[in-house]
Amino acid sequence: MNIFKSKKTELNAKRIFLTKGSCSNTFFYILNREFGYPKKDEERAIDPLAGGIVQQGYQCGMLWGASMAVGAESFRRHKDINTAIAVSIRATQHLMKSFENRTKCIECEDFTKTDFKNKWSFAKYMFTGKFLSCYKLAEKWTPEAIRAAHEGLSLEQTESDKQAISCASEVIKKMGGSDEEIVMVAGFAGGLGLSGSGCGALGATIWKTILELVKKESWKSTLSDPDSEKIIKRFYDATDYKMECQEICGEQFKTIDEHTEFIKNGGCEKLINVLAQS
């Protein structure tokens, strides 16, 4: 059952964005309702990934939110958790291709031309009306994102899907997350859809940490979130101030199999353990 018809969602995209306040929350919200399964707490907890991981300028928050939505739907569709993980990764890649076709980039800073950590750059973004470009993008990409999500989830499965591992899922597993949560973040693998950009395991850790605070009603969304900043500091200490997956791993994964073998062989194990302690 679809709560939203695609055309209605397209018309409401800017209004939803304005109400939710973050691009990451907006697209998690929109796609969850397209699939017919709202997740209020989980949607709110993804706010810090807006602005490219706590305003760091990496992958656009719309992609983080959309990835989590297809992960949640993949969990509902597949009994085997490894298959669900593989489908989540492929569906995320399909969403990213759609997004890049629209924007010619996947990074928040590349699209907004804004350094959100610089107060003058942020002020320029707000007072010159540049922020409107994000609202316009949300409106234009919504129907394309809905289509890409459905297509990505329907891509043909392979035999290797049954052995798929995601670094982001491994973090959630070590943090005591449910099977559904493990699959929801699976698309973050290898820097979100194996893109090699901002660390997907970091994104998963931030989301899970904030989710637990949201459930306890002890967290409030702010532009610079102190709980997320603490995790990022611990992360930077462990990676020698590297943020991008391909720099941390020394390679960019071309396939799910490559990423799976890397994790199986102990790749990023120390970092995963550090993040899981957050």
C-alpha positions as CSV (number, residue, x, y, z in Angstrom):
1,M,0.0,0.0,0.0
2,N,1.4,3.4,-1.0
3,I,0.3,6.2,1.4
4,F,1.7,8.8,-1.0
5,K,1.1,8.7,-4.8
6,S,4.2,9.9,-6.5
7,K,2.6,13.0,-8.0
8,K,1.2,14.1,-4.7
9,T,4.6,13.6,-3.0
10,E,6.3,15.6,-5.7
11,L,4.0,18.5,-5.1
12,N,4.5,18.3,-1.3
13,A,8.3,17.8,-1.4
14,K,9.3,21.4,-0.6
15,R,6.6,21.6,2.2
16,I,7.9,18.3,3.7
17,F,11.4,19.6,3.6
18,L,10.4,22.9,5.3
19,T,8.5,20.9,8.0
20,K,11.2,18.3,8.6
21,G,14.1,20.8,8.5
22,S,16.7,18.5,7.1
23,C,17.2,17.0,3.7
24,S,18.1,13.6,5.2
25,N,15.0,13.4,7.2
26,T,12.9,14.6,4.3
27,F,13.9,11.7,1.9
28,F,13.7,9.0,4.6
29,Y,10.2,10.3,5.4
30,I,9.1,10.5,1.7
31,L,10.3,7.1,0.7
32,N,9.1,5.4,3.9
33,R,5.6,6.7,3.1
34,E,5.9,5.7,-0.5
35,F,6.5,2.1,0.7
36,G,3.8,2.5,3.3
37,Y,5.8,2.2,6.5
38,P,6.5,5.4,8.4
39,K,9.3,5.4,11.0
40,K,9.1,8.5,13.0
41,D,12.0,8.0,15.5
42,E,14.4,6.6,12.8
43,E,13.6,9.5,10.5
44,R,14.3,12.1,13.2
45,A,17.6,10.4,14.1
46,I,19.0,10.9,10.7
47,D,18.9,14.7,11.0
48,P,22.7,14.9,11.8
49,L,23.6,13.3,8.4
50,A,22.3,16.4,6.7
51,G,24.9,18.7,5.2
52,G,27.1,15.8,4.4
53,I,27.6,14.1,7.8
54,V,27.1,16.8,10.5
55,Q,27.7,19.7,8.1
56,Q,31.0,18.2,6.9
57,G,30.1,18.6,3.2
58,Y,30.3,15.0,2.1
59,Q,27.4,13.0,0.5
60,C,24.2,14.9,0.3
61,G,21.8,14.2,3.1
62,M,19.0,13.3,0.6
63,L,21.1,10.3,-0.3
64,W,21.6,9.1,3.3
65,G,17.9,9.3,3.9
66,A,16.9,7.6,0.7
67,S,19.4,4.8,1.3
68,M,18.0,4.1,4.7
69,A,14.5,3.9,3.3
70,V,15.4,1.3,0.6
71,G,17.3,-0.6,3.3
72,A,14.1,-0.7,5.4
73,E,12.1,-1.9,2.5
74,S,14.8,-4.5,1.5
75,F,14.5,-6.0,5.0
76,R,10.8,-6.4,4.6
77,R,11.1,-8.1,1.2
78,H,13.9,-10.6,2.0
79,K,14.1,-13.2,4.7
80,D,17.8,-13.8,4.2
81,I,19.7,-10.9,5.9
82,N,22.7,-11.1,3.6
83,T,20.5,-10.9,0.5
84,A,18.7,-7.9,2.1
85,I,22.1,-6.3,2.6
86,A,23.2,-6.8,-1.0
87,V,19.9,-5.5,-2.3
88,S,20.2,-2.4,-0.1
89,I,23.6,-1.6,-1.5
90,R,22.6,-2.0,-5.1
91,A,19.4,0.0,-4.6
92,T,21.5,2.7,-3.0
93,Q,23.8,2.7,-6.0
94,H,20.8,3.1,-8.2
95,L,19.6,6.1,-6.2
96,M,23.0,7.7,-6.4
97,K,23.1,7.3,-10.2
98,S,19.7,9.0,-10.3
99,F,20.8,11.8,-8.0
100,E,24.1,12.3,-9.9
101,N,22.2,12.5,-13.2
102,R,20.2,15.3,-11.7
103,T,23.0,17.2,-10.0
104,K,26.3,16.0,-11.6
105,C,27.7,15.4,-8.1
106,I,26.9,13.5,-4.9
107,E,28.6,15.8,-2.4
108,C,26.7,18.4,-0.4
109,E,29.6,21.0,-0.7
110,D,29.9,20.5,-4.4
111,F,26.2,21.2,-4.9
112,T,25.7,24.0,-2.4
113,K,29.1,25.6,-2.9
114,T,29.0,26.1,0.9
115,D,31.3,25.3,3.7
116,F,28.8,24.8,6.5
117,K,31.5,24.8,9.2
118,N,32.5,28.4,8.2
119,K,30.1,30.8,9.7
120,W,30.6,33.4,6.8
121,S,30.0,30.7,4.2
122,F,26.9,29.5,6.0
123,A,25.6,33.1,6.3
124,K,26.1,33.7,2.6
125,Y,24.2,30.4,1.9
126,M,21.2,31.7,4.0
127,F,21.1,35.4,3.2
128,T,21.7,35.2,-0.5
129,G,18.9,32.6,-0.9
130,K,21.2,29.8,-2.0
131,F,19.4,27.5,0.4
132,L,16.4,27.6,-2.0
133,S,18.4,25.5,-4.4
134,C,18.2,22.6,-2.0
135,Y,14.4,23.0,-1.8
136,K,14.2,23.1,-5.6
137,L,16.4,20.0,-5.8
138,A,14.1,18.1,-3.4
139,E,11.1,19.0,-5.5
140,K,12.7,17.9,-8.8
141,W,14.4,14.8,-7.5
142,T,11.5,13.4,-5.5
143,P,9.7,11.6,-8.4
144,E,13.1,10.4,-9.8
145,A,14.1,9.1,-6.3
146,I,10.8,7.2,-6.0
147,R,11.3,5.6,-9.4
148,A,14.9,4.8,-8.7
149,A,14.1,3.3,-5.3
150,H,11.5,0.9,-6.8
151,E,13.9,0.0,-9.7
152,G,16.8,-0.5,-7.4
153,L,15.0,-2.8,-5.1
154,S,13.9,-4.9,-8.1
155,L,17.3,-5.4,-9.7
156,E,18.2,-9.0,-10.4
157,Q,19.8,-10.9,-7.5
158,T,23.0,-12.8,-7.8
159,E,24.4,-15.9,-6.1
160,S,27.0,-13.8,-4.2
161,D,24.2,-11.8,-2.6
162,K,24.0,-14.5,0.1
163,Q,27.5,-13.6,1.4
164,A,27.1,-9.9,1.3
165,I,28.6,-7.8,4.2
166,S,28.4,-4.1,4.9
167,C,30.8,-2.2,7.1
168,A,27.9,0.0,8.3
169,S,25.9,-3.1,9.2
170,E,28.8,-4.6,11.1
171,V,28.9,-1.4,13.3
172,I,25.2,-1.6,14.1
173,K,25.5,-5.3,14.9
174,K,28.2,-4.6,17.4
175,M,26.1,-1.8,18.9
176,G,23.3,-4.3,19.6
177,G,21.1,-3.2,16.7
178,S,18.2,-5.2,15.4
179,D,18.3,-7.1,12.2
180,E,16.1,-4.4,10.6
181,E,18.5,-1.7,11.7
182,I,21.4,-3.7,10.4
183,V,19.8,-3.9,6.9
184,M,18.6,-0.3,7.1
185,V,22.1,1.1,7.1
186,A,23.6,-1.5,4.7
187,G,23.6,0.8,1.7
188,F,26.1,3.0,3.5
189,A,28.8,0.4,2.7
190,G,32.1,1.7,1.2
191,G,31.2,5.3,1.7
192,L,27.5,5.1,0.6
193,G,26.9,2.7,-2.3
194,L,30.6,1.9,-2.5
195,S,31.3,5.4,-3.7
196,G,34.4,5.8,-1.6
197,S,33.3,9.1,-0.1
198,G,32.5,9.9,3.6
199,C,32.7,6.8,5.8
200,G,29.4,4.8,5.9
201,A,30.3,3.2,9.2
202,L,30.6,6.6,10.8
203,G,27.2,7.6,9.4
204,A,25.6,4.4,10.8
205,T,27.2,5.0,14.2
206,I,25.9,8.6,14.4
207,W,22.4,7.5,13.3
208,K,22.2,4.6,15.8
209,T,23.5,6.7,18.7
210,I,21.0,9.5,18.1
211,L,18.2,7.0,17.6
212,E,18.7,5.7,21.1
213,L,18.6,9.3,22.5
214,V,15.5,10.0,20.4
215,K,13.8,7.0,21.9
216,K,14.6,8.3,25.4
217,E,13.3,11.7,24.4
218,S,16.7,13.2,25.4
219,W,17.9,14.6,22.1
220,K,17.0,17.8,20.2
221,S,18.1,18.5,16.6
222,T,20.6,21.4,16.4
223,L,22.7,22.8,13.6
224,S,25.9,21.6,15.3
225,D,25.0,18.5,17.2
226,P,27.3,17.9,20.2
227,D,26.6,14.1,20.5
228,S,27.5,13.6,16.8
229,E,30.6,15.8,17.2
230,K,31.9,13.6,19.9
231,I,31.6,10.6,17.6
232,I,33.4,12.4,14.8
233,K,36.3,13.4,17.1
234,R,36.7,9.8,18.2
235,F,36.6,8.8,14.5
236,Y,39.2,11.3,13.5
237,D,41.5,10.2,16.2
238,A,41.3,6.6,14.9
239,T,41.7,7.5,11.2
240,D,44.4,10.2,11.5
241,Y,41.8,12.8,10.4
242,K,40.8,10.9,7.2
243,M,37.1,11.0,6.5
244,E,36.7,9.4,3.0
245,C,36.3,5.6,2.8
246,Q,38.8,5.2,-0.1
247,E,41.5,7.1,1.9
248,I,40.9,5.1,5.0
249,C,40.8,1.7,3.2
250,G,43.4,2.6,0.6
251,E,41.1,1.5,-2.2
252,Q,37.6,2.0,-3.7
253,F,35.5,-1.1,-4.0
254,K,34.2,-1.9,-7.4
255,T,31.8,-4.6,-6.3
256,I,29.9,-5.9,-3.3
257,D,32.1,-9.0,-3.4
258,E,35.2,-6.8,-3.1
259,H,33.8,-5.0,-0.1
260,T,32.6,-8.2,1.5
261,E,36.1,-9.9,1.2
262,F,37.7,-6.8,2.6
263,I,35.6,-6.9,5.7
264,K,35.9,-10.7,6.1
265,N,39.7,-10.3,6.1
266,G,39.6,-7.8,8.9
267,G,39.5,-4.6,6.9
268,C,38.4,-1.7,9.1
269,E,38.0,-4.0,12.1
270,K,39.8,-1.6,14.5
271,L,37.8,1.4,13.3
272,I,34.5,-0.6,13.5
273,N,35.3,-1.5,17.1
274,V,36.1,2.1,18.0
275,L,32.9,3.3,16.5
276,A,30.8,0.6,18.1
277,Q,32.0,1.9,21.5
278,S,30.3,5.2,20.9
